[in-house]
Amino acid sequence: MHSLKRFFIGRPLKSSEEGGQKLGKLKALAMLSSDALSSVAYGTEQIVLVLTTLSAAAIWYSLPIAAFVLVLLLSLTLSYRQIIHAYPGGGGAYVVSSQNLGRNAGLLAGGSLLIDYMLTVAVSVSSGAEAITSAIPALYGHEVTISLVIIFILMVMNLRGMSESASFLMVPVYLFVVSIVIMILWGLYRIVNGSIPYAAHAAVGSVVPGITAALIFRAFSSGSSSLTGVEAISNAVPFFKKPRAKNAAGTLAIMATILGFFFAGITFLNYWYGIVPEAKVTVLSQVAGHTFGNGSIMYYVIQFATALILAVAANTGFSAFPVLAFNLAKDKYMPHMYMDRGDRLGFSNGIITLAVGSAILIAIFHGSTERLIPLYAVGVFIPFTLSQSGMIRHWLKRRGTEKGLFGKTLANFSGALISFAILVILFVYRLPDIWPFFIIMPALLFLFYKIKHHYTNVAEQLRLERDNAKLHEYSGSTVIVLVGNVTRVTRGALNYAQTIGDYVIAMHVSMDENPTKEHETQTEFRADFPDVRFVDVHSSYRSVQGPVIRFVDTIARNAAKRNFTTTVLIPQFVPRKGWQNILHNQTNVRLRAAFARRENIIMATYSYHLKK
């Protein structure tokens, strides 16, 4: 296992090597913006899918809807740039909400983001699998398997370290950026010179019978899913090279500019070409086909680049989830294991948890992007709303101490208002799609508080009192050695027991199956250890655990009356190779687990190491 781990993960890094894992703008853009940039592969499609439930003529509404999405993008970008400078330690919506709106709001934001990052991985990988099957129809029907393989690759890649992961991501991210820029510019050029005629199903401004505000709102909420991932950079400010806040804010501005250009360009080309979504071909694939021609080299480059970035877009979740889990664990709302760094200085437990959780989601939803998108949107717009509201409170606290607060507050107010409006739309019009959120979120908040309550209780019970109280002084020690057969392990355990105990008892559990053998064991023991008290406890039900517990409880009560401690010493032999443990009885494991819950009984193990 050690060799296998080294093969996949690489050599351990020293803590002093952490500086080499920090990111510049170029690598950070690849690592932290892949989710946001990749969302243009399905953002326009989600708008058009909703609109075409009425008719193809309604597709023209995608243009004003896209304009509102871009307004929201601008507002969120300005807001998160402020968050980066105000909270350079990272933590994003969780930290902002906790410090300005209270712990409940912070946990709601943090819990929503934990769910959202799992959905980020699930949606991105599922979309990548769909893009692969669009280009290679022979793979259609194997999306779930493809998705699980991609998740495993991303997990291993992130366990190898942040810098190495970012270097790998630069290829697919920048290939996608260059490819989409070429596609949009070439498409616009061909439209201007008349090579591609106007094929929209309805002119802008035309009245489409049956159109309703509810349909527009649903399409807007679906299209807004393109903005998920915008918050990731504010969560990961500590990953940047110094000056961290400046580099993070600059990276966010670059990402938002590219995302806005892509979303506007693809939406316009889709409208001009008159593209209607098809079952086995993505909208982006059709746009590329109309621009370059199906079967052309650039068409396959676009498909390949899209599949790659959708697959690695999940890496934004792998970057942000462990940091968020670390912050929650630091505040004692998640297990402390999420604060531990792995061999490559990453938060390995968070990475593995995210991989397992997203794989389960893909299996449950059968890799369907359309079914995951509404949950994905609600999971991110709750933190959007809370973080922007928290920043308003943040600026109000600083009235009279800073300049330009009105403009900053206005930007945050706009972001909060639009994000809240999208939430209302989701709750009103997409409730059948997002109802699992209302079960998962309360359960997660309950878990947070139970974990916090446990850690608070532990701290109270372990805290040293400053009253100069003396430790309890015992009069002696009773040691119970569990004996199966008379072997070298037994001898070593008894010798050790006599060095730590004033009173040593050897306990043996006999069964009905072979009374002759049990008698021989007793005789042999008394011959070899005449000075040690031997107790044979009979078990009629072939159980070792029950008789041992009852006997030890009895001895412990008597020892307590004499002011003696009670130690249970379990002898065991350790095979030379780890895998050989499964070939031997694991009774000692069960006994240790049983006695761990017994108060005032000390558990000890005597290990005898086999040489061959």
C-alpha positions as CSV (number, residue, x, y, z in Angstrom):
1,M,0.0,0.0,0.0
2,H,2.8,2.4,0.8
3,S,4.4,1.8,-2.6
4,L,1.0,2.2,-4.3
5,K,0.5,5.5,-2.5
6,R,3.9,6.8,-3.5
7,F,3.2,5.9,-7.1
8,F,-0.1,7.8,-7.2
9,I,0.6,10.7,-4.8
10,G,4.4,11.2,-5.0
11,R,7.0,11.8,-2.3
12,P,6.0,13.6,0.9
13,L,6.7,17.3,1.0
14,K,8.3,19.1,4.0
15,S,6.2,21.8,5.7
16,S,9.0,24.3,4.7
17,E,8.2,23.5,1.0
18,E,4.7,25.0,1.2
19,G,5.8,28.3,-0.4
20,G,6.5,26.4,-3.6
21,Q,2.9,25.4,-3.7
22,K,1.6,29.0,-4.0
23,L,0.1,30.2,-7.2
24,G,0.7,33.1,-9.6
25,K,-2.1,34.6,-11.7
26,L,-1.5,32.3,-14.7
27,K,-1.8,29.1,-12.7
28,A,-4.5,30.4,-10.4
29,L,-6.7,31.3,-13.3
30,A,-6.3,27.8,-14.6
31,M,-7.0,26.2,-11.3
32,L,-9.7,28.4,-9.8
33,S,-11.7,29.6,-12.8
34,S,-12.2,26.4,-14.7
35,D,-15.7,25.9,-13.1
36,A,-16.9,29.4,-14.0
37,L,-15.4,29.4,-17.6
38,S,-16.7,25.9,-18.3
39,S,-20.2,26.8,-17.3
40,V,-20.6,28.6,-20.7
41,A,-20.7,25.1,-22.2
42,Y,-24.2,24.6,-20.6
43,G,-25.3,28.0,-19.4
44,T,-26.8,29.1,-22.7
45,E,-28.2,25.6,-23.3
46,Q,-30.1,25.7,-20.0
47,I,-31.8,29.0,-20.9
48,V,-32.8,27.7,-24.4
49,L,-34.0,24.4,-22.9
50,V,-36.5,26.3,-20.7
51,L,-37.6,28.7,-23.5
52,T,-38.2,26.0,-26.1
53,T,-40.7,24.2,-23.8
54,L,-43.0,27.0,-25.3
55,S,-41.6,27.2,-28.8
56,A,-38.5,27.8,-30.8
57,A,-39.6,31.4,-31.5
58,A,-39.1,32.1,-27.7
59,I,-35.3,31.7,-28.2
60,W,-34.9,35.4,-28.8
61,Y,-35.6,36.0,-25.2
62,S,-32.3,34.4,-24.4
63,L,-30.6,37.7,-25.4
64,P,-32.2,40.0,-22.8
65,I,-31.9,37.2,-20.2
66,A,-28.2,36.9,-21.0
67,A,-27.9,40.7,-20.6
68,F,-29.4,40.5,-17.0
69,V,-27.0,37.6,-16.3
70,L,-24.1,39.8,-17.3
71,V,-25.3,42.6,-15.0
72,L,-25.4,40.0,-12.2
73,L,-21.8,38.9,-13.1
74,L,-20.6,42.5,-13.0
75,S,-22.2,43.0,-9.6
76,L,-20.8,39.8,-8.2
77,T,-17.3,40.5,-9.5
78,L,-17.2,43.9,-7.9
79,S,-18.6,42.5,-4.7
80,Y,-16.1,39.6,-4.5
81,R,-13.2,41.9,-5.2
82,Q,-14.2,43.8,-2.1
83,I,-14.5,40.6,-0.1
84,I,-11.0,39.6,-1.2
85,H,-9.5,42.9,0.0
86,A,-11.6,43.0,3.2
87,Y,-11.0,39.3,4.1
88,P,-7.5,38.4,2.6
89,G,-7.4,35.3,4.8
90,G,-9.9,33.6,2.6
91,G,-13.1,31.8,3.6
92,G,-15.4,33.7,1.3
93,A,-19.1,33.6,2.1
94,Y,-18.7,31.6,5.2
95,V,-16.4,34.0,6.9
96,V,-18.2,37.1,5.7
97,S,-21.6,35.9,6.8
98,S,-20.3,34.6,10.1
99,Q,-18.6,37.8,11.1
100,N,-21.4,40.2,9.9
101,L,-24.7,38.3,10.0
102,G,-24.1,35.9,12.8
103,R,-23.1,32.2,13.2
104,N,-26.4,30.8,11.9
105,A,-26.0,32.8,8.6
106,G,-22.4,31.7,8.4
107,L,-23.3,28.0,8.8
108,L,-26.1,28.3,6.2
109,A,-23.6,29.8,3.7
110,G,-20.9,27.3,4.6
111,G,-23.3,24.3,4.4
112,S,-24.8,25.5,1.1
113,L,-21.3,25.9,-0.4
114,L,-20.3,22.4,0.8
115,I,-23.3,21.0,-1.0
116,D,-22.6,23.3,-4.0
117,Y,-19.0,22.1,-4.4
118,M,-20.1,18.5,-4.5
119,L,-22.7,19.5,-7.1
120,T,-20.0,21.5,-8.9
121,V,-18.0,18.3,-9.3
122,A,-21.0,16.3,-10.3
123,V,-22.4,18.8,-12.8
124,S,-19.0,19.5,-14.4
125,V,-18.0,15.9,-14.7
126,S,-21.4,14.9,-16.0
127,S,-21.3,17.7,-18.6
128,G,-17.8,16.6,-19.6
129,A,-19.1,13.1,-20.1
130,E,-21.9,14.4,-22.2
131,A,-19.5,16.4,-24.3
132,I,-17.4,13.3,-24.9
133,T,-20.4,11.3,-26.0
134,S,-21.5,14.1,-28.3
135,A,-18.2,13.8,-30.1
136,I,-18.0,10.0,-29.8
137,P,-21.6,8.7,-30.2
138,A,-20.4,5.1,-29.6
139,L,-19.8,6.0,-25.9
140,Y,-23.4,7.2,-25.5
141,G,-25.0,5.4,-22.5
142,H,-21.7,5.2,-20.6
143,E,-21.8,8.7,-19.1
144,V,-21.8,7.5,-15.4
145,T,-18.8,5.3,-15.9
146,I,-16.9,8.1,-17.7
147,S,-17.8,10.5,-14.9
148,L,-16.5,8.2,-12.1
149,V,-13.2,7.7,-13.9
150,I,-12.7,11.4,-14.3
151,I,-13.5,12.0,-10.6
152,F,-10.9,9.4,-9.6
153,I,-8.3,11.1,-11.9
154,L,-9.0,14.5,-10.4
155,M,-8.9,13.2,-6.8
156,V,-5.4,11.7,-7.4
157,M,-4.2,14.8,-9.2
158,N,-5.3,17.0,-6.3
159,L,-3.8,14.7,-3.7
160,R,-0.5,15.2,-5.5
161,G,-0.4,18.9,-4.6
162,M,-1.8,22.3,-5.7
163,S,1.1,23.5,-7.9
164,E,1.3,20.2,-9.8
165,S,-2.5,20.2,-10.2
166,A,-2.4,23.8,-11.5
167,S,0.3,23.0,-14.0
168,F,-1.7,20.1,-15.4
169,L,-4.9,22.3,-15.6
170,M,-3.2,25.0,-17.7
171,V,-3.4,22.9,-20.8
172,P,-7.1,22.2,-20.9
173,V,-8.1,25.6,-19.6
174,Y,-6.1,27.7,-22.0
175,L,-6.9,25.4,-24.9
176,F,-10.6,26.0,-24.2
177,V,-10.1,29.8,-23.8
178,V,-8.2,30.1,-27.1
179,S,-10.6,27.8,-28.9
180,I,-13.8,29.6,-27.8
181,V,-12.3,33.0,-28.6
182,I,-11.5,31.8,-32.1
183,M,-15.0,30.4,-32.5
184,I,-16.8,33.5,-31.4
185,L,-14.6,35.9,-33.4
186,W,-14.8,33.7,-36.5
187,G,-18.5,33.3,-36.1
188,L,-19.0,37.1,-35.8
189,Y,-16.7,37.7,-38.8
190,R,-18.7,35.2,-41.0
191,I,-22.0,36.9,-39.9
192,V,-20.7,40.3,-40.8
193,N,-19.4,39.3,-44.2
194,G,-22.7,37.4,-44.9
195,S,-21.2,33.9,-45.0
196,I,-23.7,32.7,-42.4
197,P,-27.3,34.0,-43.0
198,Y,-29.7,35.0,-40.3
199,A,-31.6,31.9,-39.3
200,A,-33.3,32.9,-36.0
201,H,-36.8,31.6,-35.5
202,A,-38.1,35.0,-34.4
203,A,-36.8,38.6,-34.6
204,V,-35.8,40.4,-31.4
205,G,-38.8,42.1,-29.9
206,S,-41.4,39.9,-31.6
207,V,-44.3,38.8,-29.5
208,V,-44.4,35.0,-28.8
209,P,-47.9,33.7,-27.9
210,G,-48.0,32.0,-24.5
211,I,-44.9,33.6,-23.1
212,T,-45.2,34.2,-19.3
213,A,-43.1,35.9,-16.6
214,A,-42.8,32.5,-14.9
215,L,-41.1,31.0,-18.0
216,I,-38.7,34.0,-18.3
217,F,-37.9,33.7,-14.6
218,R,-37.2,30.0,-14.9
219,A,-34.9,30.6,-17.9
220,F,-33.1,33.4,-16.0
221,S,-32.5,31.2,-12.9
222,S,-31.2,28.4,-15.1
223,G,-28.9,30.7,-17.1
224,S,-27.6,32.2,-13.8
225,S,-26.0,28.8,-13.1
226,S,-23.2,30.1,-15.4
227,L,-22.0,32.3,-12.6
228,T,-21.3,29.4,-10.2
229,G,-17.6,29.3,-9.4
230,V,-17.2,33.1,-9.3
231,E,-16.9,32.9,-5.5
232,A,-14.1,30.3,-5.6
233,I,-11.2,32.8,-5.8
234,S,-12.4,34.6,-2.7
235,N,-12.4,31.3,-0.8
236,A,-8.8,30.5,-1.9
237,V,-6.9,33.8,-1.4
238,P,-4.3,32.0,0.8
239,F,-3.3,29.9,-2.2
240,F,-1.9,33.0,-4.1
241,K,1.6,34.3,-4.1
242,K,2.2,37.6,-2.3
243,P,0.7,40.2,-2.5
244,R,-2.2,37.7,-2.2
245,A,-5.2,40.0,-2.2
246,K,-4.0,42.0,-5.2
247,N,-3.2,38.9,-7.2
248,A,-6.5,37.3,-6.3
249,A,-8.5,40.4,-7.2
250,G,-6.7,40.7,-10.5
251,T,-7.3,37.0,-11.3
252,L,-11.0,37.4,-10.5
253,A,-11.3,40.4,-12.9
254,I,-9.6,38.5,-15.7
255,M,-11.9,35.5,-15.2
256,A,-15.0,37.6,-15.1
257,T,-14.0,39.4,-18.4
258,I,-13.5,36.1,-20.2
259,L,-16.7,34.6,-18.8
260,G,-18.8,37.6,-19.8
261,F,-17.4,37.6,-23.3
262,F,-17.9,33.9,-23.7
263,F,-21.5,33.9,-22.4
264,A,-22.6,36.8,-24.5
265,G,-20.9,35.5,-27.7
266,I,-22.2,32.0,-27.5
267,T,-25.8,33.2,-26.6
268,F,-25.8,35.5,-29.6
269,L,-24.4,32.9,-32.0
270,N,-27.0,30.4,-30.8
271,Y,-29.8,32.9,-31.5
272,W,-28.4,33.9,-34.9
273,Y,-28.0,30.3,-36.0
274,G,-31.5,29.4,-34.8
275,I,-30.2,26.4,-32.9
276,V,-32.7,24.3,-31.0
277,P,-31.4,21.8,-28.3
278,E,-31.2,18.2,-29.4
279,A,-31.1,15.1,-27.2
280,K,-27.6,13.7,-28.0
281,V,-25.8,16.9,-29.1
282,T,-25.0,19.9,-26.9
283,V,-25.8,23.4,-27.9
284,L,-22.2,24.4,-27.9
285,S,-21.4,21.4,-30.2
286,Q,-24.1,22.7,-32.6
287,V,-22.7,26.3,-32.5
288,A,-19.2,25.0,-33.3
289,G,-20.7,22.9,-36.1
290,H,-22.4,25.9,-37.7
291,T,-19.3,28.1,-37.2
292,F,-16.7,25.8,-38.6
293,G,-18.7,23.0,-40.2
294,N,-19.4,19.6,-38.8
295,G,-16.4,17.2,-39.2
296,S,-13.9,20.1,-39.5
297,I,-10.7,20.1,-37.5
298,M,-11.8,23.1,-35.4
299,Y,-15.1,21.5,-34.7
300,Y,-13.3,18.5,-33.1
301,V,-10.8,20.9,-31.3
302,I,-13.8,22.7,-29.7
303,Q,-15.4,19.4,-28.7
304,F,-12.1,18.1,-27.3
305,A,-11.4,21.4,-25.5
306,T,-14.9,21.5,-24.1
307,A,-14.8,17.9,-22.8
308,L,-11.4,18.6,-21.2
309,I,-12.4,21.8,-19.4
310,L,-15.8,20.4,-18.3
311,A,-13.9,17.4,-16.9
312,V,-11.4,19.5,-15.0
313,A,-13.9,22.2,-14.1
314,A,-14.6,20.0,-11.1
315,N,-11.2,21.0,-9.9
316,T,-12.6,24.3,-8.7
317,G,-14.6,22.2,-6.2
318,F,-11.5,20.2,-5.3
319,S,-9.7,23.5,-4.6
320,A,-12.4,25.3,-2.6
321,F,-14.1,22.5,-0.7
322,P,-11.1,21.4,1.4
323,V,-10.4,25.1,2.4
324,L,-14.0,25.6,3.4
325,A,-14.0,22.4,5.4
326,F,-10.8,23.5,7.1
327,N,-12.4,26.8,8.2
328,L,-15.5,25.0,9.5
329,A,-13.3,22.5,11.3
330,K,-11.2,25.3,12.8
331,D,-14.4,26.7,14.3
332,K,-15.3,23.1,15.5
333,Y,-18.3,22.6,13.2
334,M,-16.7,19.8,11.2
335,P,-14.4,17.0,12.4
336,H,-10.8,18.1,13.2
337,M,-9.5,15.6,10.6
338,Y,-10.3,18.2,7.9
339,M,-7.6,20.5,9.4
340,D,-4.9,17.9,8.7
341,R,-2.5,18.3,5.8
342,G,-1.5,15.3,3.7
343,D,1.9,14.2,2.4
344,R,1.7,16.8,-0.4
345,L,0.5,19.6,2.0
346,G,-3.1,19.5,0.7
347,F,-6.1,18.9,2.9
348,S,-6.4,15.3,1.8
349,N,-9.5,14.3,3.9
350,G,-11.5,17.1,2.3
351,I,-10.4,16.1,-1.2
352,I,-11.3,12.4,-0.6
353,T,-14.7,13.4,1.0
354,L,-15.6,15.6,-2.0
355,A,-14.7,12.8,-4.5
356,V,-16.8,10.2,-2.7
357,G,-19.8,12.6,-2.2
358,S,-19.8,13.7,-5.9
359,A,-19.5,10.1,-7.1
360,I,-22.6,9.2,-5.0
361,L,-24.5,12.2,-6.5
362,I,-23.7,11.1,-10.1
363,A,-24.8,7.6,-9.3
364,I,-28.1,8.8,-7.8
365,F,-28.9,11.2,-10.6
366,H,-27.4,8.9,-13.3
367,G,-25.1,11.7,-14.6
368,S,-28.0,13.9,-15.7
369,T,-26.8,17.6,-15.9
370,E,-30.3,18.9,-16.4
371,R,-31.5,17.3,-13.1
372,L,-28.5,18.6,-11.1
373,I,-28.6,22.2,-12.4
374,P,-31.5,23.5,-10.2
375,L,-29.9,22.1,-7.0
376,Y,-26.6,23.5,-8.2
377,A,-28.1,27.0,-8.6
378,V,-29.8,27.1,-5.2
379,G,-26.6,25.9,-3.5
380,V,-24.7,28.8,-4.7
381,F,-27.2,31.7,-4.7
382,I,-27.8,31.3,-0.9
383,P,-24.1,32.1,-0.2
384,F,-24.2,34.8,-2.9
385,T,-27.1,36.5,-1.1
386,L,-25.6,36.1,2.4
387,S,-22.1,37.2,1.4
388,Q,-23.4,40.4,-0.3
389,S,-25.7,41.2,2.6
390,G,-22.8,40.6,5.0
391,M,-20.6,43.0,3.1
392,I,-23.3,45.7,3.3
393,R,-23.2,45.3,7.1
394,H,-19.4,45.3,6.9
395,W,-19.3,48.7,5.2
396,L,-22.0,50.1,7.5
397,K,-19.7,49.3,10.5
398,R,-17.0,51.4,8.9
399,R,-19.0,54.6,8.2
400,G,-16.8,57.6,8.7
401,T,-13.5,55.7,8.6
402,E,-13.2,54.9,4.9
403,K,-13.9,56.7,1.6
404,G,-16.1,55.5,-1.2
405,L,-18.3,53.4,1.0
406,F,-21.5,54.4,-0.8
407,G,-20.2,52.9,-4.1
408,K,-19.1,49.8,-2.4
409,T,-22.3,49.4,-0.5
410,L,-24.3,50.0,-3.7
411,A,-22.4,47.2,-5.5
412,N,-23.1,44.8,-2.7
413,F,-26.7,45.8,-2.5
414,S,-27.2,45.2,-6.2
415,G,-25.6,41.8,-5.9
416,A,-27.7,40.8,-2.8
417,L,-30.9,42.0,-4.4
418,I,-30.4,40.1,-7.7
419,S,-29.2,37.0,-5.9
420,F,-32.2,37.1,-3.6
421,A,-34.5,37.5,-6.5
422,I,-33.1,34.4,-8.2
423,L,-33.6,32.5,-5.0
424,V,-37.2,33.5,-4.8
425,I,-37.6,32.4,-8.5
426,L,-36.0,29.1,-7.7
427,F,-38.2,28.5,-4.6
428,V,-41.4,29.5,-6.5
429,Y,-40.9,28.0,-9.9
430,R,-38.3,25.2,-9.4
431,L,-39.5,23.7,-6.1
432,P,-40.2,20.2,-7.6
433,D,-36.5,20.2,-8.7
434,I,-34.9,21.6,-5.6
435,W,-36.9,20.0,-2.8
436,P,-34.0,17.7,-1.7
437,F,-32.2,20.8,-0.6
438,F,-34.8,21.4,2.1
439,I,-34.0,18.0,3.6
440,I,-30.2,18.0,3.2
441,M,-29.6,21.5,4.5
442,P,-31.4,21.2,7.9
443,A,-29.7,17.8,8.4
444,L,-26.3,19.4,7.7
445,L,-27.0,22.3,10.1
446,F,-28.1,19.8,12.8
447,L,-24.8,17.9,12.2
448,F,-22.8,21.1,12.5
449,Y,-24.3,21.9,15.9
450,K,-24.0,18.4,17.2
451,I,-20.3,18.4,16.3
452,K,-19.8,21.8,17.9
453,H,-21.6,20.6,21.1
454,H,-19.4,17.5,21.3
455,Y,-16.2,19.6,21.0
456,T,-17.4,22.1,23.6
457,N,-18.2,19.2,26.0
458,V,-14.8,17.6,25.4
459,A,-13.0,20.9,26.0
460,E,-14.9,21.5,29.3
461,Q,-14.1,18.0,30.6
462,L,-10.4,18.1,29.6
463,R,-9.6,21.6,30.8
464,L,-7.3,21.7,33.8
465,E,-8.7,23.4,36.8
466,R,-6.5,26.1,38.4
467,D,-7.4,25.2,42.0
468,N,-4.1,23.3,42.8
469,A,-6.1,20.1,43.2
470,K,-3.9,17.0,43.7
471,L,-4.2,14.0,41.5
472,H,-5.9,10.9,43.0
473,E,-3.3,8.7,44.7
474,Y,-4.0,4.9,44.2
475,S,-2.9,2.3,46.7
476,G,-2.0,-0.3,44.1
477,S,-2.8,-1.9,40.7
478,T,-4.6,-5.0,39.5
479,V,-3.7,-6.3,36.1
480,I,-5.9,-8.9,34.3
481,V,-4.1,-10.8,31.5
482,L,-6.3,-12.5,29.0
483,V,-4.9,-15.9,28.1
484,G,-5.9,-18.1,25.2
485,N,-3.1,-20.7,25.0
486,V,0.2,-21.0,26.9
487,T,2.7,-19.5,24.4
488,R,5.7,-17.1,24.3
489,V,3.2,-14.3,23.9
490,T,1.5,-15.3,27.2
491,R,4.9,-15.5,29.0
492,G,6.0,-12.1,27.8
493,A,2.6,-10.5,28.7
494,L,2.7,-12.0,32.2
495,N,6.3,-10.9,32.8
496,Y,5.3,-7.4,31.8
497,A,2.1,-7.5,33.9
498,Q,4.2,-8.3,37.0
499,T,6.4,-5.3,36.5
500,I,3.4,-2.9,36.5
501,G,0.9,-4.6,38.8
502,D,0.7,-5.4,42.5
503,Y,-1.9,-8.1,41.8
504,V,-1.9,-10.1,38.5
505,I,-4.7,-12.4,37.4
506,A,-4.6,-14.6,34.3
507,M,-8.1,-15.1,32.8
508,H,-9.0,-17.8,30.4
509,V,-12.4,-18.4,28.7
510,S,-13.2,-22.1,28.2
511,M,-15.8,-23.5,25.7
512,D,-17.9,-26.7,25.6
513,E,-16.5,-28.0,22.3
514,N,-13.2,-29.4,23.6
515,P,-13.1,-29.9,27.5
516,T,-10.0,-32.0,27.3
517,K,-8.0,-29.2,25.6
518,E,-9.3,-26.7,28.1
519,H,-8.1,-28.9,31.0
520,E,-4.7,-29.3,29.4
521,T,-4.4,-25.5,29.0
522,Q,-5.2,-25.0,32.7
523,T,-2.7,-27.7,33.8
524,E,0.0,-26.3,31.5
525,F,-0.5,-22.8,32.8
526,R,-0.3,-23.7,36.5
527,A,2.8,-25.7,35.8
528,D,4.6,-22.8,34.1
529,F,3.2,-20.0,36.2
530,P,2.5,-21.4,39.7
531,D,2.7,-17.9,41.4
532,V,0.0,-16.3,39.1
533,R,-3.7,-16.7,39.9
534,F,-5.5,-18.5,37.0
535,V,-9.2,-18.0,36.5
536,D,-11.1,-20.2,34.1
537,V,-14.5,-18.6,33.1
538,H,-16.9,-21.0,31.3
539,S,-18.8,-19.8,28.2
540,S,-21.8,-21.8,27.1
541,Y,-22.5,-19.6,24.1
542,R,-19.1,-19.7,22.5
543,S,-18.6,-16.0,23.3
544,V,-15.4,-14.6,24.6
545,Q,-16.4,-11.0,24.8
546,G,-19.4,-11.4,27.2
547,P,-17.7,-13.5,29.9
548,V,-14.5,-11.3,29.8
549,I,-16.5,-8.1,30.3
550,R,-18.5,-9.5,33.2
551,F,-15.4,-10.8,34.9
552,V,-13.5,-7.6,34.5
553,D,-16.4,-5.5,35.8
554,T,-16.5,-7.6,38.9
555,I,-12.8,-7.3,39.5
556,A,-12.8,-3.6,38.8
557,R,-15.6,-3.0,41.4
558,N,-13.6,-4.9,44.1
559,A,-10.4,-3.2,43.1
560,A,-12.0,0.2,43.5
561,K,-13.0,-0.6,47.0
562,R,-9.3,-1.3,47.8
563,N,-8.3,1.9,45.9
564,F,-6.6,-0.1,43.2
565,T,-6.5,0.7,39.5
566,T,-7.6,-2.0,37.0
567,T,-5.7,-2.7,33.8
568,V,-6.7,-5.2,31.2
569,L,-3.7,-6.5,29.3
570,I,-4.4,-8.2,25.9
571,P,-1.6,-10.2,24.5
572,Q,-1.3,-10.4,20.7
573,F,1.3,-11.4,18.1
574,V,2.0,-9.1,15.2
575,P,2.7,-10.9,11.8
576,R,5.7,-9.8,9.8
577,K,3.5,-8.6,6.9
578,G,0.4,-6.4,7.3
579,W,-1.8,-8.5,5.0
580,Q,-1.3,-11.6,7.2
581,N,-3.4,-10.0,10.0
582,I,-6.6,-11.2,8.2
583,L,-5.4,-14.8,8.6
584,H,-5.7,-14.6,12.4
585,N,-8.4,-14.2,15.0
586,Q,-9.4,-10.5,15.6
587,T,-10.9,-11.1,19.1
588,N,-8.5,-8.6,20.6
589,V,-9.8,-5.9,18.3
590,R,-13.4,-6.5,19.5
591,L,-12.4,-6.6,23.1
592,R,-10.5,-3.3,22.9
593,A,-13.6,-1.7,21.3
594,A,-15.8,-3.1,24.1
595,F,-13.6,-1.9,26.9
596,A,-13.0,1.5,25.4
597,R,-16.5,2.5,26.7
598,R,-15.8,1.2,30.2
599,E,-15.0,3.9,32.7
600,N,-12.0,3.5,35.1
601,I,-10.6,0.5,33.3
602,I,-7.3,0.9,31.6
603,M,-6.7,-0.9,28.3
604,A,-3.2,-2.1,27.3
605,T,-1.8,-4.3,24.6
606,Y,1.3,-6.5,24.7
607,S,2.6,-7.1,21.2
608,Y,4.9,-10.0,20.3
609,H,6.4,-9.5,16.9
610,L,6.9,-12.5,14.6
611,K,10.2,-12.7,12.7
612,K,9.1,-14.8,9.7
